[in-house]
Amino acid sequence: MIAVLTDSTSDLSPQAAQYFGIHVVPLNVPLKGQTFLDWQEIEPDAVYQHMLAGGQATTSPVSVEMFEEHYLKLLQTHEAVVSLHISRKLSDTVQHARLARQRLPEPERVRVIDSYLAAPPLAELAIAAKAAADQGQTLDDIDRIIQQTRQEMLAEFSVASLEYLRRSGRIGRATEVMGNLLNLRPILYFNQGELQVNRRARTQHVALDILDRLKAKYGQEPVIVTIVHAGRDPERFTQLHDQVKRSGLNVKKGRTLLLGPVICAHVGPGTFGLLARPFN
């Protein structure tokens, strides 16, 4: 059996990771003079509240040593490991994974893959990889399925402000100014491993705008849809769920995912997103 390892920027909570059978290695969240393991020692709400109060949050990647420890442990019980991580343009995590792989006595048993994504889109790739592993697919097959899933998936997000992304260096000042232009809410997507502003929409129309793009891409094709939100807001989740139901999408499976501490530190409170991929 091949193990699937991802990092905590996938925002698979410990409960979700256990449900899917996916192993997760945590990034670090320095906050108020202490450093916490993402999702394991700090909950998303702690970061949300800190930022809403005017505080700043930073993050740091998984260490080479922690990756090596996870690889050695997993290889004791699995024939190989698929190690799937946040885009190298957003974090040094995948580079640390590659350095850890080089330390192993049998590095060929670990396949390190740059997802070119983060957050729930990364989780979707990990879920697809685990399904393939459960079917007995080879490392090459799983790698191919990951690339195919990334190509077939459409994910878009909207942030209340681009300030947090600019602070953390994930976008430039010029992009922030353009994104916030005319008080329109920016809609972002992943492009070649980077978060970029795709377009802008009125605040009250953002979710419908994203759903229109999903409908244009998939039509009546059966899809899996994931609703993403920063903060436990049952009313907002219900509203987004109702909008998905009315969108005309042929939803065969749905999920809701909470953005975790690391991702929230970079995108800020009020962020939400919608993503879809074919239901196979």
C-alpha positions in Angstrom: 0.0 0.0 0.0 1.2 3.5 -0.8 0.7 6.2 1.8 -0.4 9.7 1.0 1.2 12.5 3.0 0.3 16.2 2.6 0.8 19.3 4.7 -1.5 21.2 6.9 -2.1 24.0 4.4 -4.5 21.5 2.8 -6.8 22.4 5.7 -7.8 18.8 6.3 -8.6 18.9 10.0 -7.3 16.0 12.1 -10.8 14.5 12.0 -11.0 14.8 8.2 -7.5 13.5 7.6 -8.3 10.4 9.7 -11.6 9.9 7.8 -9.8 9.9 4.4 -6.8 8.0 5.7 -4.4 10.8 4.7 -1.3 11.7 6.7 -0.7 15.4 7.4 2.5 17.1 8.5 2.0 20.5 10.1 3.4 23.9 9.3 4.2 26.3 12.1 2.3 29.3 13.4 4.3 31.8 15.5 1.8 33.8 17.5 2.3 36.0 20.6 5.8 34.8 21.3 5.0 31.1 20.9 5.1 28.7 18.0 2.2 26.3 17.4 1.8 23.3 15.1 -0.9 24.2 12.5 -4.2 22.5 13.3 -2.6 20.3 16.1 -1.7 22.9 18.7 -3.8 25.8 17.5 -7.3 26.1 16.1 -8.4 28.4 13.3 -10.5 30.5 15.6 -7.5 31.6 17.6 -5.9 33.1 14.5 -9.2 34.7 13.3 -9.8 36.4 16.6 -6.2 37.6 16.8 -6.4 39.2 13.3 -9.8 40.7 13.9 -8.4 42.4 17.0 -5.7 44.0 14.7 -2.9 41.5 15.3 -0.7 40.0 12.7 0.1 36.3 12.2 3.1 34.7 10.5 3.9 31.1 9.4 6.9 29.0 8.7 7.4 25.8 6.7 7.7 22.2 7.8 11.3 21.4 8.8 13.5 19.0 6.9 13.9 16.9 10.0 10.1 16.6 10.5 9.7 15.4 7.0 12.5 12.8 7.4 10.9 11.6 10.6 7.5 11.1 8.9 9.0 9.4 5.8 11.0 6.9 7.9 7.9 6.1 10.0 5.6 5.7 7.0 8.1 3.5 5.1 8.0 1.0 7.9 4.4 0.1 7.1 4.0 1.2 3.5 5.8 0.3 0.3 6.0 3.9 -0.8 4.9 7.5 0.0 3.3 10.1 -2.2 4.3 13.5 -0.6 2.0 16.2 -2.0 2.5 19.8 -0.8 1.7 23.5 -1.1 3.1 25.4 -4.1 6.8 26.2 -3.9 6.0 29.7 -4.8 4.0 30.1 -1.6 6.2 28.2 0.9 9.5 26.4 1.2 7.7 23.3 2.4 8.0 21.3 -0.8 11.7 22.1 -1.0 12.2 20.9 2.5 10.4 17.7 1.6 12.8 17.1 -1.3 15.9 17.7 1.0 14.4 15.2 3.5 13.9 12.6 0.7 17.6 12.9 -0.3 18.5 11.8 3.2 16.6 8.5 3.0 18.4 5.2 2.4 15.8 4.4 -0.3 14.7 7.8 -1.7 13.1 6.2 -4.7 10.3 5.1 -2.4 9.1 8.7 -1.8 7.6 10.8 -4.6 7.6 14.5 -3.7 5.0 16.5 -5.7 4.5 20.2 -5.9 0.8 20.7 -6.1 1.0 24.3 -7.4 -1.9 24.9 -5.0 -2.8 25.3 -1.3 -5.8 25.1 0.9 -8.8 22.9 0.0 -7.7 22.6 -3.7 -4.6 20.8 -2.3 -6.9 18.7 -0.1 -8.9 17.6 -3.2 -5.6 16.4 -4.8 -4.7 14.5 -1.7 -8.2 12.9 -1.6 -7.9 11.8 -5.2 -4.4 10.5 -4.6 -5.6 8.4 -1.6 -8.5 7.0 -3.7 -6.0 5.9 -6.3 -3.7 4.4 -3.7 -6.6 2.4 -2.3 -7.2 1.0 -5.7 -3.6 -0.3 -5.9 -2.3 2.2 -8.4 1.5 2.7 -8.8 3.5 5.8 -7.9 3.4 6.9 -11.6 -0.3 6.3 -11.8 -1.0 8.3 -8.7 1.2 11.1 -10.0 -0.7 11.1 -13.3 -4.1 11.2 -11.5 -2.9 14.1 -9.3 -2.0 16.1 -12.5 -5.2 15.2 -14.2 -7.3 16.2 -11.1 -5.6 19.6 -10.9 -6.3 20.3 -14.6 -10.0 19.3 -14.2 -10.6 21.3 -11.1 -11.8 24.9 -10.9 -11.4 26.7 -7.6 -11.9 30.4 -6.9 -11.7 32.5 -3.7 -12.7 35.9 -2.6 -11.0 37.8 0.2 -12.4 40.8 2.1 -9.1 42.6 1.6 -5.8 41.8 -0.2 -3.9 43.5 2.6 -3.0 40.2 4.3 -1.8 38.6 1.1 0.4 41.7 0.4 1.8 41.7 3.9 2.9 38.1 3.7 4.5 38.6 0.2 2.0 36.4 -1.6 1.0 39.2 -3.9 2.6 42.6 -4.8 1.5 46.1 -3.8 0.3 46.9 -7.4 -1.9 43.8 -7.4 -3.4 44.8 -4.0 -4.2 48.3 -5.3 -5.8 46.9 -8.5 -7.7 44.2 -6.6 -9.2 46.6 -4.1 -10.1 49.2 -6.8 -13.5 50.7 -6.8 -14.4 48.8 -3.6 -15.2 45.7 -5.6 -14.4 42.4 -3.9 -11.5 40.6 -5.7 -11.8 37.0 -6.9 -8.6 35.0 -6.9 -7.4 31.8 -8.4 -4.2 29.7 -8.5 -2.2 30.3 -11.7 1.1 28.4 -12.1 1.4 28.1 -8.4 0.7 31.7 -7.5 -2.5 33.4 -6.2 -3.6 36.0 -8.6 -6.6 38.3 -9.0 -8.8 37.1 -11.8 -11.5 39.7 -11.7 -13.7 41.7 -9.3 -17.4 41.7 -8.4 -19.8 43.5 -6.1 -19.7 42.0 -2.7 -23.3 40.7 -2.8 -22.7 39.1 -6.2 -19.3 37.3 -5.6 -20.6 33.8 -4.8 -23.0 33.9 -7.7 -20.2 35.1 -10.0 -18.0 32.2 -9.0 -21.0 29.7 -9.4 -21.6 31.1 -12.9 -18.0 30.2 -13.8 -18.4 26.7 -12.4 -21.7 26.2 -14.3 -20.1 27.5 -17.5 -17.2 25.0 -17.1 -19.1 21.9 -16.0 -22.7 22.4 -17.3 -24.7 19.3 -16.3 -21.6 17.1 -15.8 -21.7 15.4 -12.3 -19.4 17.2 -9.9 -18.0 17.3 -6.4 -18.4 20.8 -4.9 -16.5 22.1 -1.8 -17.5 25.2 0.1 -14.6 26.9 1.8 -14.8 29.6 4.5 -12.6 31.4 7.0 -14.3 31.2 10.4 -17.1 29.1 11.8 -20.1 30.9 10.5 -23.1 28.6 10.3 -25.3 31.2 8.8 -22.8 32.0 6.0 -22.2 28.3 5.3 -26.0 27.8 5.0 -26.2 30.8 2.6 -23.4 29.4 0.4 -25.0 25.9 0.5 -28.3 27.3 -0.7 -26.7 29.3 -3.5 -24.9 26.1 -4.7 -28.3 24.2 -4.6 -29.9 26.9 -6.8 -26.9 27.2 -9.2 -28.0 24.4 -11.5 -24.8 22.5 -11.0 -25.2 18.7 -11.0 -23.7 18.1 -7.5 -23.2 14.5 -6.7 -21.1 15.1 -3.5 -20.6 18.1 -1.4 -18.1 19.1 1.3 -17.5 22.1 3.6 -14.0 22.9 4.7 -12.8 25.5 7.3 -9.7 27.4 6.4 -7.0 26.6 8.9 -4.6 28.8 10.9 -1.8 29.0 8.3 -4.0 29.9 5.4 -6.0 32.3 7.4 -2.8 34.1 8.5 -2.2 34.9 4.8 -5.8 35.6 3.5 -7.4 37.1 6.5 -10.9 36.8 8.0 -13.9 36.9 5.7 -12.4 34.8 3.0 -14.5 32.2 1.2 -14.3 30.0 -1.9 -16.0 27.5 -4.0 -14.4 24.7 -6.0 -15.6 21.8 -8.1 -14.2 18.8 -10.0 -15.7 16.0 -12.0 -17.4 13.3 -10.0 -15.7 10.0 -11.1 
